[in-house]
Amino acid sequence: MPSPVRVPAVLGLPLLVLLTAAPAASAADGWSLAPAGGSRPSFYAEGAPGTVLQDTVSVTNRSGRPVTVRLGGRGGVRAVFAKSRVRVPARTRADIPFTVSASGDRSGEIVARDQDGRNAAVPLRLRAGGPQLSALTVERVAVHADRITYDLVNRGTTTLVPTLAVHADGLLGQVLDRAPRTLPVRLAPGRRLRLTEPWRDHPALDAVDVRLTVTAPGGAKGSAAASARFVPWGGVAGAAGAVTAGGALLLVRRRRHRRRPAEEAAEHPRAEVESTGAVT
């Protein structure tokens, strides 16, 4: 495949050429599909993650009547063509530029289908070259009345399936210790996820330091902490007189409501995705 190039503003129109001898990589009745150049059995693209790559596919019509085909990608390939619907006159070859994005290692096909439902396909292999870097960060950790919220950000070049451990210490020692567990998310390179960790059984009265530690295959590791102080809401008025000027409390109000049966039955914490976005 030609060297990686940035996508031009306009790919251009298909080039029509009078039929010359060229091997067919994949043939239907009277027409065939192949990489431009006539000597490659398949497409291969390689570039740094995020690089946009360009190549050309040829539709060769050897019949005595025009043929109209629609072009597309199949499998793990998303291709953008200069023209997705092409009319190829009799005994003519059409060369159609297309682009793909090197977003990871994957295999697929460039496919053409004619007006009679016949199709032909050429394999395409994508490889995201450059160093494979696993890196992530934990950000914006906050402790609320019944949950801990935080952001996970993929700072590397590989898709991550992270594992989370949660630890919290109070004034008298450990109050929370959740062993590492795999989160039900797949974090693509450059993505940010806002997640929620339930914590409904936190201390009623305590000052706590919460630390989240996240790891992923490839050596990725991130950690961040936050502090909070819990005070029973009903006892705030009575306790107000005992608070000195240097001992101001961060009050976290416990919401008093009847818990649904499903909440009462939940025995294991789970991560909840609140929003997604790109790395900022």
BELRAFEN-V742530 format. One record per pair of residues at least 12 apart in sequence whose C-alpha atoms are under 6 Angstrom apart, sorted by the first residue. I is the first residue (numbers start at 1). J is the second residue. D is the distance in whole Angstrom. If there is no record, write none. Layout:
I J D
I J D
//
This chain:
1 44 5
1 45 6
4 53 5
5 53 5
6 52 6
11 82 5
12 82 6
13 82 6
14 95 5
14 96 5
15 94 5
15 95 5
16 93 6
16 94 4
17 92 6
17 93 5
18 92 5
19 91 5
19 92 5
19 93 6
22 38 5
23 38 6
25 41 5
26 120 5
26 121 6
27 120 6
28 120 6
30 62 6
30 63 5
31 60 5
31 61 4
31 62 6
32 59 6
32 60 5
33 58 6
33 59 5
34 57 6
34 58 5
35 57 5
35 58 6
36 56 5
36 57 5
36 58 5
42 122 6
42 123 5
42 124 6
43 124 4
44 124 6
44 125 5
45 126 5
46 126 6
46 127 5
46 128 6
46 129 6
47 128 5
47 129 5
48 128 5
48 129 5
48 130 5
49 102 5
49 103 5
49 128 5
50 102 5
50 103 5
51 101 6
51 102 5
52 100 6
52 101 4
53 99 5
53 100 5
54 98 6
54 99 4
55 97 6
55 98 6
56 96 5
56 97 4
56 98 6
57 95 6
57 96 5
58 94 6
58 95 4
59 93 6
59 94 5
60 93 4
61 90 6
61 91 5
61 92 5
61 93 6
62 91 5
63 90 6
63 91 6
64 90 5
65 90 5
66 88 6
66 89 4
66 90 5
67 87 6
67 88 5
68 86 6
68 87 4
68 114 6
69 85 6
69 86 5
69 112 6
69 113 5
69 114 4
70 84 6
70 85 4
70 112 5
70 113 5
71 84 5
71 111 6
71 112 5
72 110 6
72 111 5
73 109 6
73 110 5
73 111 6
74 108 6
74 109 5
75 108 4
76 106 6
76 107 6
76 108 5
77 108 5
79 99 6
79 100 5
80 98 5
80 99 5
81 98 4
82 97 6
82 98 6
102 128 5
104 128 5
105 126 5
105 127 4
105 128 6
106 126 5
107 124 6
107 125 5
108 123 6
108 124 5
109 122 5
109 123 4
109 124 5
110 122 5
133 156 5
133 157 5
134 156 5
134 158 6
134 218 5
134 220 5
135 155 5
135 156 5
135 220 5
136 153 5
136 154 5
136 155 5
136 222 6
137 152 6
137 153 5
137 222 5
138 151 6
138 152 5
138 222 6
138 223 6
138 224 6
139 151 5
141 226 6
145 252 6
145 254 5
146 199 5
146 200 5
147 197 6
147 198 4
147 199 5
148 196 6
148 197 5
149 195 6
149 196 5
150 194 6
150 195 5
151 193 5
151 194 5
152 192 6
152 193 5
153 191 6
153 192 4
154 189 5
154 190 5
154 191 6
155 190 6
156 189 6
157 189 5
158 189 6
159 187 5
159 188 4
159 189 6
160 186 6
160 187 5
161 186 5
162 182 6
162 183 6
162 215 6
162 216 5
163 180 6
163 181 5
163 182 4
163 183 6
163 214 5
163 215 5
164 180 5
164 181 5
164 213 6
164 214 5
165 178 6
165 179 5
165 180 4
165 212 6
165 213 5
166 178 5
166 212 5
167 210 6
167 211 5
168 209 5
168 210 4
169 208 5
169 209 5
170 207 5
170 208 4
190 278 6
190 279 5
191 277 6
191 278 5
191 279 5
192 276 6
192 277 5
192 278 6
192 279 6
193 276 5
194 273 6
194 274 5
194 275 5
195 272 5
195 273 5
195 274 6
196 271 5
196 272 5
197 271 5
198 269 6
204 230 6
204 232 6
205 230 5
205 231 5
206 229 6
206 230 5
207 228 6
207 229 4
208 227 6
208 228 6
209 226 6
209 227 4
210 225 5
210 226 5
211 224 6
211 225 4
212 224 6
229 250 5
230 251 6
230 252 5
231 251 6
233 253 6
//
